[in-house]
Amino acid sequence: MSRKIIFVALSTALILSACGSTGGATPSAVISADSVMTSAAQTAIFSFTQSAKSFTATDSPTATFTPEPPTPAPTATVPVVLVPFDALCTYPATVRSWPGKGGDSLGFVLFNRGVKVVARNNYGNWLYIEWPDSPSGYAWVTAQAFELKIDIAQLPLALESGDQIIFKAPIVWEVKGTPLPLPTLSNDPAQRPATVVQQVIVRVCPTKGCMQIGILNLGQQLIMTGRFGDNDWAQIEYPSGPNGKGWVSRDTIQLGPDSMSGLPFFDEFGTLITPEPPTGTPDPNISPTPTETAAPTPAGPLGLITDTTTVYTEMSSLSPELGKLNPKDKIYITAASFNNLWFQIQYPADSTGRAYISTKNVRLMGDFRNLPYTDARGTPFPTVPVKTP
């Protein structure tokens, strides 16, 4: 035991004398990598702690979340690439400089000839085609004279902007599975109800060139939320559509007592453009000057002219002409020919006169289920009395 104590004492003395020595070579320090990392971590923690002491935390306000229906993701704005699609001419058509019968004639497409379609107008009733004889290399033909190889809703839109044509991508919307049921009407007086009077196609925007997203049947109840153009399209509550909305043609629905008055306006893409201007309150101290405005007597369902149309005295283009109707003119339809090629109309609009126009350029805007039919001379077919038991 005494030997161990002496050995430990001698070892301690040697170590102490070595630490206190100032002469000789200084031993190299051996630094562990772990010690460096530990020191750096301690420094970082110290800095963070010091910074935290100077920061006073405040309670964040509690966020309130209101559930909303899913909305379509915004589509990036990209240049529209014109891809030609085949279309076959089903009867001879005039090629024009702009989408309407008033456009300059640039040639003809004969029956059973093919063309390359690259776009359409916003209503979907004219096609923009490749046409080498045109100064721009493109021209217009009526859509009803051609059989497209694709759905017209997939074509880009060619819109006139001054002397130029601008292109916009079509609105695409997919309804997966069975469409959701329509919302039920309530006792809310602000709701604008409507009833389907014939099978109607629901579209993603308010023109016949827009994509179809559903079908509604006779008798279904709708809630209208907007309108387009001359009230010829109604926006409706449609849970399976973009933002829960869809569009139906005015001539397929029966409006409620408030009609469309006061509903917001939308453009052809279904974008809100302006609300209906508010009705001004008249000054009670001013007596308005009485005016007389000739109003047409409703003699039948309303129709909207979509293109320049000739008015004839008989159901024949060889009969004498009475005048012209322009796009967006409104007429009252009093009868239809049995072959549905001609309409008898109230002409002039504020008279009891009758005339005839082709059904080709007329968009029906009313309930025409009870419209009488006539023979080729315009004579109404006799009505068969209903037998009662």
Disulfide bonds with the S-S distance in Angstrom:
Cys205-Cys210 1.83
